[in-house]
Amino acid sequence: MNPEIEYQLIQAQARELRRAAAAHRQVREAQRAGESERRHRSVFGKFRKS
């Protein structure tokens, strides 16, 4: 395979991996934020029922 084409393929794969990692990071951050919100809601729900 032509070295230039191979280099371009590697660059494209690296770009895709970076995009996938960024998307995964956003999902994990959203999940963490949702977990903390749920935790607070359950605490406030206990106070409201009392």
KOLGU-4560 file (N, C-alpha, C; in nm, 3 decimals, padded with zeros to 5 digits):
<recs>
<n_xx: 00.085 n_yy: -00.118 n_zz: 00.000 ca_xx: 00.000 ca_yy: 00.000 ca_zz: 00.000 c_xx: 00.090 c_yy: 00.124 c_zz: 00.000 mol: A seq: 1 type: MET>
<n_xx: 00.043 n_yy: 00.225 n_zz: -00.066 ca_xx: 00.114 ca_yy: 00.351 ca_zz: -00.074 c_xx: 00.126 c_yy: 00.411 c_zz: 00.067 mol: A seq: 2 type: ASN>
<n_xx: 00.247 n_yy: 00.450 n_zz: 00.108 ca_xx: 00.265 ca_yy: 00.504 ca_zz: 00.244 c_xx: 00.179 c_yy: 00.627 c_zz: 00.272 mol: A seq: 3 type: PRO>
<n_xx: 00.158 n_yy: 00.710 n_zz: 00.172 ca_xx: 00.076 ca_yy: 00.831 ca_zz: 00.193 c_xx: -00.070 c_yy: 00.793 c_zz: 00.222 mol: A seq: 4 type: GLU>
<n_xx: -00.121 n_yy: 00.696 n_zz: 00.146 ca_xx: -00.259 ca_yy: 00.651 ca_zz: 00.167 c_xx: -00.272 c_yy: 00.586 c_zz: 00.304 mol: A seq: 5 type: ILE>
<n_xx: -00.172 n_yy: 00.505 n_zz: 00.340 ca_xx: -00.174 ca_yy: 00.439 ca_zz: 00.470 c_xx: -00.174 c_yy: 00.543 c_zz: 00.583 mol: A seq: 6 type: GLU>
<n_xx: -00.093 n_yy: 00.646 n_zz: 00.567 ca_xx: -00.086 ca_yy: 00.753 ca_zz: 00.668 c_xx: -00.220 c_yy: 00.825 c_zz: 00.679 mol: A seq: 7 type: TYR>
<n_xx: -00.285 n_yy: 00.851 n_zz: 00.566 ca_xx: -00.415 ca_yy: 00.917 ca_zz: 00.568 c_xx: -00.520 c_yy: 00.828 c_zz: 00.636 mol: A seq: 8 type: GLN>
<n_xx: -00.513 n_yy: 00.697 n_zz: 00.611 ca_xx: -00.605 ca_yy: 00.604 ca_zz: 00.676 c_xx: -00.585 c_yy: 00.605 c_zz: 00.827 mol: A seq: 9 type: LEU>
<n_xx: -00.461 n_yy: 00.605 n_zz: 00.870 ca_xx: -00.432 ca_yy: 00.608 ca_zz: 01.014 c_xx: -00.484 c_yy: 00.738 c_zz: 01.075 mol: A seq: 10 type: ILE>
<n_xx: -00.464 n_yy: 00.849 n_zz: 01.006 ca_xx: -00.515 ca_yy: 00.977 ca_zz: 01.056 c_xx: -00.667 c_yy: 00.976 c_zz: 01.065 mol: A seq: 11 type: GLN>
<n_xx: -00.734 n_yy: 00.919 n_zz: 00.967 ca_xx: -00.881 ca_yy: 00.913 ca_zz: 00.968 c_xx: -00.929 c_yy: 00.826 c_zz: 01.083 mol: A seq: 12 type: ALA>
<n_xx: -00.862 n_yy: 00.714 n_zz: 01.105 ca_xx: -00.901 ca_yy: 00.627 ca_zz: 01.217 c_xx: -00.880 c_yy: 00.697 c_zz: 01.351 mol: A seq: 13 type: GLN>
<n_xx: -00.771 n_yy: 00.769 n_zz: 01.363 ca_xx: -00.743 ca_yy: 00.842 ca_zz: 01.487 c_xx: -00.850 c_yy: 00.949 c_zz: 01.510 mol: A seq: 14 type: ALA>
<n_xx: -00.893 n_yy: 01.017 n_zz: 01.404 ca_xx: -00.999 ca_yy: 01.117 ca_zz: 01.416 c_xx: -01.129 c_yy: 01.054 c_zz: 01.464 mol: A seq: 15 type: ARG>
<n_xx: -01.163 n_yy: 00.939 n_zz: 01.404 ca_xx: -01.285 ca_yy: 00.869 ca_zz: 01.444 c_xx: -01.279 c_yy: 00.825 c_zz: 01.590 mol: A seq: 16 type: GLU>
<n_xx: -01.164 n_yy: 00.775 n_zz: 01.631 ca_xx: -01.149 ca_yy: 00.732 ca_zz: 01.770 c_xx: -01.161 c_yy: 00.850 c_zz: 01.866 mol: A seq: 17 type: LEU>
<n_xx: -01.104 n_yy: 00.964 n_zz: 01.828 ca_xx: -01.116 ca_yy: 01.084 ca_zz: 01.913 c_xx: -01.261 c_yy: 01.128 c_zz: 01.925 mol: A seq: 18 type: ARG>
<n_xx: -01.334 n_yy: 01.126 n_zz: 01.813 ca_xx: -01.477 ca_yy: 01.162 ca_zz: 01.815 c_xx: -01.556 c_yy: 01.066 c_zz: 01.903 mol: A seq: 19 type: ARG>
<n_xx: -01.529 n_yy: 00.938 n_zz: 01.889 ca_xx: -01.599 ca_yy: 00.838 ca_zz: 01.969 c_xx: -01.567 c_yy: 00.856 c_zz: 02.117 mol: A seq: 20 type: ALA>
<n_xx: -01.442 n_yy: 00.886 n_zz: 02.148 ca_xx: -01.403 ca_yy: 00.908 ca_zz: 02.287 c_xx: -01.471 c_yy: 01.032 c_zz: 02.343 mol: A seq: 21 type: ALA>
<n_xx: -01.481 n_yy: 01.136 n_zz: 02.264 ca_xx: -01.547 ca_yy: 01.259 ca_zz: 02.310 c_xx: -01.696 c_yy: 01.233 c_zz: 02.334 mol: A seq: 22 type: ALA>
<n_xx: -01.759 n_yy: 01.160 n_zz: 02.245 ca_xx: -01.901 ca_yy: 01.128 ca_zz: 02.263 c_xx: -01.921 c_yy: 01.042 c_zz: 02.387 mol: A seq: 23 type: ALA>
<n_xx: -01.833 n_yy: 00.946 n_zz: 02.406 ca_xx: -01.842 ca_yy: 00.858 ca_zz: 02.523 c_xx: -01.823 c_yy: 00.940 c_zz: 02.652 mol: A seq: 24 type: HIS>
<n_xx: -01.728 n_yy: 01.033 n_zz: 02.648 ca_xx: -01.702 ca_yy: 01.118 ca_zz: 02.764 c_xx: -01.827 c_yy: 01.201 c_zz: 02.798 mol: A seq: 25 type: ARG>
<n_xx: -01.893 n_yy: 01.256 n_zz: 02.695 ca_xx: -02.014 ca_yy: 01.335 ca_zz: 02.718 c_xx: -02.124 c_yy: 01.250 c_zz: 02.779 mol: A seq: 26 type: GLN>
<n_xx: -02.139 n_yy: 01.128 n_zz: 02.731 ca_xx: -02.242 ca_yy: 01.038 ca_zz: 02.785 c_xx: -02.213 c_yy: 01.008 c_zz: 02.931 mol: A seq: 27 type: VAL>
<n_xx: -02.087 n_yy: 00.977 n_zz: 02.962 ca_xx: -02.050 ca_yy: 00.945 ca_zz: 03.101 c_xx: -02.073 c_yy: 01.066 c_zz: 03.192 mol: A seq: 28 type: ARG>
<n_xx: -02.038 n_yy: 01.186 n_zz: 03.147 ca_xx: -02.060 ca_yy: 01.306 ca_zz: 03.227 c_xx: -02.209 c_yy: 01.329 c_zz: 03.251 mol: A seq: 29 type: GLU>
<n_xx: -02.291 n_yy: 01.305 n_zz: 03.149 ca_xx: -02.435 ca_yy: 01.321 ca_zz: 03.164 c_xx: -02.490 c_yy: 01.218 c_zz: 03.261 mol: A seq: 30 type: ALA>
<n_xx: -02.439 n_yy: 01.096 n_zz: 03.256 ca_xx: -02.484 ca_yy: 00.993 ca_zz: 03.349 c_xx: -02.445 c_yy: 01.030 c_zz: 03.491 mol: A seq: 31 type: GLN>
<n_xx: -02.324 n_yy: 01.079 n_zz: 03.510 ca_xx: -02.281 ca_yy: 01.120 ca_zz: 03.644 c_xx: -02.368 c_yy: 01.234 c_zz: 03.697 mol: A seq: 32 type: ARG>
<n_xx: -02.399 n_yy: 01.330 n_zz: 03.612 ca_xx: -02.483 ca_yy: 01.443 ca_zz: 03.653 c_xx: -02.623 c_yy: 01.392 c_zz: 03.688 mol: A seq: 33 type: ALA>
<n_xx: -02.675 n_yy: 01.299 n_zz: 03.612 ca_xx: -02.806 ca_yy: 01.242 ca_zz: 03.639 c_xx: -02.808 c_yy: 01.165 c_zz: 03.769 mol: A seq: 34 type: GLY>
<n_xx: -02.699 n_yy: 01.094 n_zz: 03.799 ca_xx: -02.692 ca_yy: 01.019 ca_zz: 03.925 c_xx: -02.694 c_yy: 01.114 c_zz: 04.044 mol: A seq: 35 type: GLU>
<n_xx: -02.620 n_yy: 01.223 n_zz: 04.036 ca_xx: -02.616 ca_yy: 01.315 ca_zz: 04.149 c_xx: -02.751 c_yy: 01.385 c_zz: 04.166 mol: A seq: 36 type: SER>
<n_xx: -02.819 n_yy: 01.415 n_zz: 04.055 ca_xx: -02.951 ca_yy: 01.477 ca_zz: 04.065 c_xx: -03.050 c_yy: 01.381 c_zz: 04.129 mol: A seq: 37 type: GLU>
<n_xx: -03.046 n_yy: 01.255 n_zz: 04.088 ca_xx: -03.136 ca_yy: 01.156 ca_zz: 04.146 c_xx: -03.110 c_yy: 01.142 c_zz: 04.295 mol: A seq: 38 type: ARG>
<n_xx: -02.985 n_yy: 01.143 n_zz: 04.333 ca_xx: -02.950 ca_yy: 01.128 ca_zz: 04.473 c_xx: -03.011 c_yy: 01.243 c_zz: 04.554 mol: A seq: 39 type: ARG>
<n_xx: -02.998 n_yy: 01.366 n_zz: 04.503 ca_xx: -03.053 ca_yy: 01.481 ca_zz: 04.574 c_xx: -03.205 c_yy: 01.475 c_zz: 04.579 mol: A seq: 40 type: HIS>
<n_xx: -03.265 n_yy: 01.434 n_zz: 04.469 ca_xx: -03.411 ca_yy: 01.427 ca_zz: 04.467 c_xx: -03.462 c_yy: 01.328 c_zz: 04.570 mol: A seq: 41 type: ARG>
<n_xx: -03.394 n_yy: 01.214 n_zz: 04.584 ca_xx: -03.441 ca_yy: 01.114 ca_zz: 04.680 c_xx: -03.427 c_yy: 01.167 c_zz: 04.822 mol: A seq: 42 type: SER>
<n_xx: -03.321 n_yy: 01.242 n_zz: 04.848 ca_xx: -03.303 ca_yy: 01.300 ca_zz: 04.982 c_xx: -03.414 c_yy: 01.401 c_zz: 05.010 mol: A seq: 43 type: VAL>
<n_xx: -03.442 n_yy: 01.488 n_zz: 04.914 ca_xx: -03.547 ca_yy: 01.588 ca_zz: 04.933 c_xx: -03.684 c_yy: 01.521 c_zz: 04.943 mol: A seq: 44 type: PHE>
<n_xx: -03.703 n_yy: 01.414 n_zz: 04.870 ca_xx: -03.830 ca_yy: 01.341 ca_zz: 04.876 c_xx: -03.852 c_yy: 01.284 c_zz: 05.015 mol: A seq: 45 type: GLY>
<n_xx: -03.748 n_yy: 01.239 n_zz: 05.080 ca_xx: -03.762 ca_yy: 01.185 ca_zz: 05.217 c_xx: -03.803 c_yy: 01.296 c_zz: 05.312 mol: A seq: 46 type: LYS>
<n_xx: -03.745 n_yy: 01.414 n_zz: 05.295 ca_xx: -03.780 ca_yy: 01.526 ca_zz: 05.383 c_xx: -03.924 c_yy: 01.570 c_zz: 05.363 mol: A seq: 47 type: PHE>
<n_xx: -03.969 n_yy: 01.570 n_zz: 05.239 ca_xx: -04.105 ca_yy: 01.617 ca_zz: 05.208 c_xx: -04.210 c_yy: 01.523 c_zz: 05.264 mol: A seq: 48 type: ARG>
<n_xx: -04.183 n_yy: 01.393 n_zz: 05.266 ca_xx: -04.280 ca_yy: 01.296 ca_zz: 05.315 c_xx: -04.298 c_yy: 01.303 c_zz: 05.466 mol: A seq: 49 type: LYS>
<n_xx: -04.195 n_yy: 01.345 n_zz: 05.537 ca_xx: -04.198 ca_yy: 01.346 ca_zz: 05.684 c_xx: -04.297 c_yy: 01.445 c_zz: 05.739 mol: A seq: 50 type: SER>
</recs>
